[in-house]
Amino acid sequence: MTATNHALTGAIIGLSVGNPFLAIVLAFASHFALDALPHYGPSKPDIGGKGFRNYLILDVGLCVLLVLVLALSGADHWILASICAFAATSPDAMWVPDFLRARRGQKERNFAGRSVLVRIHAFVQWYQKPLGAITEVAWFSGAVAVLQSLAR
């Protein structure tokens, strides 16, 4: 799932759940639930390539825009929603070392030696293909609509 969709989901949780601790935990867990859905991913990603880098820059930019929109919306719990947006996207930070290695032209790390959380994260992403963009667009549209109604 794109970081934008993870962030939108986290923001919805932050605006909906009254208990901040519970909201942050649920936002973090939502990452894995969303990644279990069929979602977008190139068939053969070149994570060291310019196209992938540009995709990441756009995705991160949309997440920053979301936080700005939350701040400007005047929603009662916009700070918690922003924290939850971050918590929902944070599991993808475990892939940063792979991205940096690819950018330097180094080989990918041995998967077997990675942590249990990394292996679970990879396992739940059972369908990450271009056709998964349909799920991404549908989720984005629905999440924006829900967020608009919550942020009023």
C-alpha positions as CSV (number, residue, x, y, z in Angstrom):
1,M,0.0,0.0,0.0
2,T,1.3,3.5,-0.7
3,A,2.5,5.6,2.3
4,T,-0.3,8.0,1.4
5,N,-3.0,5.4,2.0
6,H,-1.3,4.2,5.2
7,A,-1.1,7.8,6.4
8,L,-4.8,8.5,5.6
9,T,-5.8,5.4,7.5
10,G,-3.7,6.4,10.5
11,A,-5.2,9.9,10.4
12,I,-8.7,8.5,10.4
13,I,-7.8,6.3,13.4
14,G,-6.3,9.3,15.2
15,L,-9.5,11.4,14.6
16,S,-11.8,8.5,15.6
17,V,-10.2,6.8,18.6
18,G,-10.4,8.8,21.9
19,N,-7.5,7.1,23.7
20,P,-4.2,8.3,22.2
21,F,-2.2,5.2,23.2
22,L,-4.8,2.9,21.6
23,A,-5.0,5.1,18.5
24,I,-1.3,4.9,17.9
25,V,-1.2,1.1,18.4
26,L,-4.1,0.7,16.1
27,A,-2.6,3.0,13.5
28,F,0.7,1.0,13.6
29,A,-1.3,-2.3,13.3
30,S,-3.3,-0.9,10.4
31,H,-0.2,-0.9,8.3
32,F,-0.1,-4.7,8.2
33,A,-3.8,-5.0,7.7
34,L,-3.6,-2.7,4.6
35,D,-0.5,-4.5,3.3
36,A,-2.5,-7.7,3.4
37,L,-4.9,-6.3,0.8
38,P,-4.0,-6.5,-2.9
39,H,-2.1,-3.3,-3.6
40,Y,0.1,-1.5,-6.1
41,G,3.7,-2.5,-6.7
42,P,5.7,-2.8,-9.9
43,S,6.2,-6.3,-11.2
44,K,10.0,-6.0,-11.1
45,P,10.8,-3.0,-8.9
46,D,14.1,-1.2,-9.5
47,I,14.3,0.2,-6.0
48,G,17.6,1.8,-6.9
49,G,16.3,3.5,-10.0
50,K,15.2,7.1,-10.6
51,G,11.6,6.2,-11.2
52,F,11.3,4.5,-7.8
53,R,13.0,7.4,-6.1
54,N,10.6,9.9,-7.7
55,Y,7.6,7.7,-6.7
56,L,8.9,7.8,-3.1
57,I,9.3,11.6,-3.2
58,L,5.8,12.0,-4.4
59,D,4.4,9.7,-1.8
60,V,6.3,11.4,1.0
61,G,5.2,14.8,-0.3
62,L,1.5,13.7,-0.2
63,C,2.0,12.5,3.4
64,V,3.4,15.9,4.4
65,L,0.5,17.6,2.6
66,L,-1.9,15.5,4.6
67,V,-0.4,16.7,7.9
68,L,-0.6,20.3,6.6
69,V,-4.2,19.8,5.7
70,L,-4.9,18.3,9.1
71,A,-3.2,21.3,10.8
72,L,-5.2,23.8,8.8
73,S,-8.5,22.0,9.1
74,G,-8.9,23.0,12.8
75,A,-9.9,19.4,13.7
76,D,-9.9,18.9,17.4
77,H,-7.3,16.0,17.4
78,W,-5.2,16.9,14.4
79,I,-2.0,16.4,16.3
80,L,-3.0,12.9,17.3
81,A,-4.2,12.3,13.7
82,S,-0.7,13.4,12.4
83,I,1.1,11.2,14.9
84,C,-1.1,8.3,13.9
85,A,-0.5,9.0,10.2
86,F,3.2,8.7,11.0
87,A,2.7,5.5,13.1
88,A,0.7,3.9,10.3
89,T,3.5,4.5,7.7
90,S,6.4,3.8,10.0
91,P,6.7,0.0,9.4
92,D,7.9,0.8,5.9
93,A,11.0,2.4,7.4
94,M,12.4,-1.1,7.7
95,W,12.9,-1.1,3.9
96,V,15.0,2.1,3.9
97,P,18.3,0.1,4.2
98,D,17.4,-1.9,1.1
99,F,16.6,1.3,-0.8
100,L,19.9,2.9,0.3
101,R,21.9,-0.3,-0.6
102,A,20.2,-0.4,-4.1
103,R,21.0,3.3,-4.6
104,R,24.7,2.6,-3.9
105,G,24.6,-0.4,-6.3
106,Q,25.1,-2.9,-3.5
107,K,23.4,-6.4,-3.4
108,E,20.3,-6.9,-1.4
109,R,20.7,-8.3,2.1
110,N,20.0,-12.0,2.8
111,F,16.3,-12.3,3.7
112,A,16.8,-15.3,6.0
113,G,18.8,-13.2,8.5
114,R,16.3,-10.5,8.9
115,S,14.1,-9.9,11.9
116,V,10.8,-11.7,12.5
117,L,8.9,-8.4,12.0
118,V,10.5,-7.9,8.6
119,R,9.6,-11.4,7.5
120,I,6.0,-11.0,8.7
121,H,5.8,-7.7,6.9
122,A,7.1,-9.3,3.6
123,F,4.7,-12.3,4.1
124,V,1.5,-10.2,4.4
125,Q,2.3,-8.4,1.2
126,W,1.1,-11.4,-0.8
127,Y,-0.2,-9.4,-3.8
128,Q,1.8,-6.3,-4.8
129,K,1.4,-5.8,-8.5
130,P,0.4,-3.1,-11.0
131,L,-3.2,-4.2,-11.0
132,G,-3.3,-3.5,-7.3
133,A,-3.6,0.2,-8.2
134,I,-7.4,-0.4,-8.3
135,T,-7.4,-1.1,-4.6
136,E,-5.1,1.9,-4.0
137,V,-7.4,4.3,-5.8
138,A,-10.5,2.9,-4.2
139,W,-9.0,3.1,-0.7
140,F,-7.7,6.6,-1.3
141,S,-11.1,7.8,-2.5
142,G,-12.9,6.3,0.5
143,A,-10.3,7.4,3.0
144,V,-10.4,11.0,1.8
145,A,-14.2,11.0,2.0
146,V,-14.1,9.7,5.6
147,L,-11.4,12.1,6.6
148,Q,-13.3,15.0,5.2
149,S,-16.3,14.1,7.3
150,L,-14.2,13.6,10.5
151,A,-12.1,16.8,10.1
152,R,-15.1,19.2,10.1
